[in-house]
Amino acid sequence: MTPAAAEPFMPAEGTAVLENLAFDLAREASELSAQLHPVVRLSVAELVRSMNCYYSNLIEGHNTHPRDIDRALAADYASDPHRRDAQLEARAHIEVQQMIDERVGDLPRPPASRAFIEWTHREFCRRLPESLLVVENPDTRERIPVVPGQMRSRIVAVGRHVAPDAGDLPAFMGRFEEGTTRSG
């Protein structure tokens, strides 16, 4: 499979319209933010991070209830190992998102780069319990370690989707980076 199979990353035509819309959205969001009291602004940011975590995890099939997410942020973990792991995953998600929002640490740029994706994966995984750093092949029951900050080295399938071969990932990431960071 070639990187062209994932195209287009950006639309070939109409980018000026999209750029103008993005600029308008950023300007209006900035104007709204400026009208909010700093405490309210921080509270909204926390709520949105929690909401994004909930829905992102739900899409992945991890139904971590918002109440459990709030408890995880307060370090009040469930005694059930599966619920506790889900809470720890949610907390990791929110902590890394907060680092990104606040541009903390050695955050690579641009955000659509391989370096940024690897940094995000490393930061997320280092907050997870060991039990979540292993995946199991459903066909062979082989337990495969997840290496924080590194691309996978094997073929994977998620549901009916078979991802590109691991050997093709550097080319795909290079094309993704090129396609999302090109100017004009």
C-alpha positions in Angstrom: 0.0 0.0 0.0 1.3 3.4 -0.8 0.8 6.7 1.0 -1.5 7.8 -1.8 -4.1 5.4 -0.5 -4.7 7.8 2.4 -5.1 10.9 0.2 -6.2 13.6 0.2 -4.9 15.0 3.5 -5.9 18.5 2.5 -8.4 19.4 -0.3 -6.8 20.3 -3.6 -9.2 23.2 -4.2 -11.0 25.6 -2.1 -8.2 25.9 0.5 -8.5 29.7 0.6 -12.2 29.4 1.7 -11.2 27.0 4.4 -8.3 29.1 5.5 -10.6 32.1 5.8 -13.2 30.1 7.7 -10.5 28.8 10.1 -9.1 32.4 10.6 -12.7 33.6 11.3 -13.3 30.8 13.8 -10.0 31.5 15.6 -10.7 35.2 15.8 -14.2 34.7 17.1 -13.1 32.1 19.6 -10.4 34.5 20.8 -13.0 37.3 21.1 -15.3 35.0 23.2 -12.4 33.9 25.3 -11.4 37.5 26.1 -14.9 38.2 27.4 -14.8 35.4 29.9 -13.4 35.7 33.4 -10.1 33.7 33.7 -11.7 31.3 36.2 -14.6 30.6 33.9 -12.2 30.2 31.0 -10.2 27.6 32.9 -13.4 25.8 34.0 -14.7 25.6 30.5 -11.3 24.2 29.3 -11.4 21.5 32.0 -15.0 20.6 31.1 -14.2 20.4 27.4 -11.1 18.2 28.0 -13.3 15.8 30.2 -16.0 15.8 27.5 -13.5 15.1 24.7 -12.1 12.3 26.8 -15.4 10.7 27.4 -16.5 10.7 23.8 -13.1 9.7 22.4 -13.0 6.7 24.8 -16.6 5.9 23.9 -15.7 5.8 20.2 -12.9 3.3 21.2 -15.4 1.1 23.0 -14.3 2.3 26.5 -17.4 3.4 28.3 -15.8 5.4 31.2 -18.7 7.3 32.8 -18.1 11.0 33.3 -18.5 10.5 37.1 -15.6 8.0 37.0 -13.5 10.4 35.0 -14.1 13.1 37.6 -13.2 10.6 40.3 -10.0 9.7 38.5 -9.0 13.4 38.3 -9.4 13.5 42.1 -7.3 10.3 42.4 -10.4 8.4 43.7 -10.0 5.1 41.8 -12.4 2.2 41.7 -11.5 -1.1 43.4 -12.5 -3.1 40.3 -9.3 -3.4 38.2 -11.0 -2.8 34.8 -12.8 0.3 36.0 -9.6 1.6 37.6 -7.7 1.0 34.4 -10.3 2.9 32.5 -10.1 5.7 35.0 -6.3 5.8 34.7 -6.6 5.9 30.9 -9.0 8.8 31.1 -6.8 10.7 33.5 -3.8 10.1 31.1 -5.8 11.4 28.2 -6.8 14.6 30.0 -3.3 15.2 31.4 -1.7 15.0 28.0 -4.4 17.1 26.4 -3.8 19.7 29.1 -0.1 19.7 28.4 -0.9 20.2 24.7 -3.3 23.0 25.5 -0.8 24.8 27.7 2.2 24.0 25.4 4.1 22.4 28.3 7.5 20.8 28.1 9.3 19.6 25.0 6.2 19.8 22.9 7.2 19.2 19.2 5.9 21.4 16.4 4.0 21.2 14.2 1.1 19.2 15.7 0.7 17.3 12.4 4.2 15.9 12.6 5.6 12.4 13.4 7.6 13.9 16.2 4.4 15.4 17.8 2.5 12.1 17.4 5.3 10.1 18.9 5.6 12.6 21.8 1.9 12.4 22.5 2.0 8.6 22.4 5.0 8.5 24.8 3.4 11.0 27.3 0.1 9.2 27.2 1.6 5.7 27.6 3.9 6.7 30.4 0.8 7.5 32.5 -0.9 4.2 31.9 -0.8 1.1 34.1 1.3 -1.9 32.8 -2.0 -3.8 32.1 -2.9 -1.2 29.3 0.6 -1.4 27.7 -0.1 -4.9 26.3 -2.5 -5.8 23.5 -3.7 -9.3 22.7 -3.9 -10.7 19.2 -7.5 -12.1 19.2 -6.6 -14.9 16.8 -3.4 -16.2 18.5 -3.8 -14.8 22.0 -0.3 -13.5 21.8 0.4 -10.7 24.2 2.2 -7.8 22.4 3.8 -5.0 24.3 3.0 -1.4 23.4 6.2 0.6 23.2 5.6 4.3 24.3 6.5 6.8 21.6 7.3 4.2 19.0 5.3 3.1 15.9 4.1 -0.4 15.8 6.2 -3.1 14.2 3.5 -5.5 13.1 0.3 -5.7 11.1 -2.8 -4.8 13.0 -6.5 -4.9 12.4 -9.2 -2.9 14.2 -12.5 -4.4 13.6 -12.7 -5.0 9.8 -10.0 -2.3 9.1 -6.6 -3.7 8.3 -4.0 -0.9 8.8 -1.1 -0.3 6.5 1.9 -2.6 6.9 4.3 -1.5 9.7 7.1 -1.1 7.2 5.0 1.4 5.2 4.4 3.7 8.3 7.4 5.9 7.8 6.4 6.7 4.2 2.7 7.3 5.3 3.8 9.6 8.2 6.2 11.5 5.9 3.4 12.0 3.4 0.9 13.0 6.2 3.4 15.5 7.5 4.0 16.9 4.1 0.4 17.1 3.2 -0.8 18.8 6.4 2.0 21.3 6.8 2.4 22.6 3.3 1.9 26.3 2.8 -0.3 27.9 0.3 
